[in-house]
Amino acid sequence: MVISRSFALAHDANTPGDGVRWVNIDSIDSSAYSSDGPFRVAGFKTNWSSYLVLQTVFPRSSVSSVDLNLHVIAGVGTKIYSVSTACLTYGSSTAASNPTYNSSQSATASSSFLTFSEVVITPLTLTGCSAGKYLYVKIANTGGTDTSYEAMAIDAELVFHP
């Protein structure tokens, strides 16, 4: 059985990370910084240094691979998203420690200004991850041609395949 877990990035002010802010998108005047827009997103800095971290328990059932579907709103050029994973073992890992992440994987989002887009990374590198461990997924905006507008992510979905 495929297991899917979704994370509403824009609505969780407690998502750990660095440099990510919560912004509203106003489709009426195309302002990415409106306070009354109907869409709320996680806005990454334009200097390619910001990231956020998803946290969940790795399923206890058999998992052969994991995909990440990141739903974003495009800027005026390309955005490069890098994703890396780490797993901690209960009882032997310190919760306050910064985990050692696997090598990052990247995908590029490119579309018209303020249009919905999907960034897919399949499969994620999961070295050290297994049933019952605590999974960290670090999502960063690490480059691109669009330096005028923040990279904007709506939500992320992890799909665990048997």
Beta strands, then each sheet from edge to edge (+ up, - down):
strand 1: 3-8
strand 2: 17-18
strand 3: 21-26
strand 4: 31-34
strand 5: 39-44
strand 6: 51-57
strand 7: 65-73
strand 8: 78-88
strand 9: 105-110
strand 10: 116-121
strand 11: 134-144
strand 12: 151-161
sheet 1: 1+ 12- 5+ 3- 4+
sheet 2: 1+ 12- 7+ 10-
sheet 3: 2+ 6- 11+ 8- 9+
end
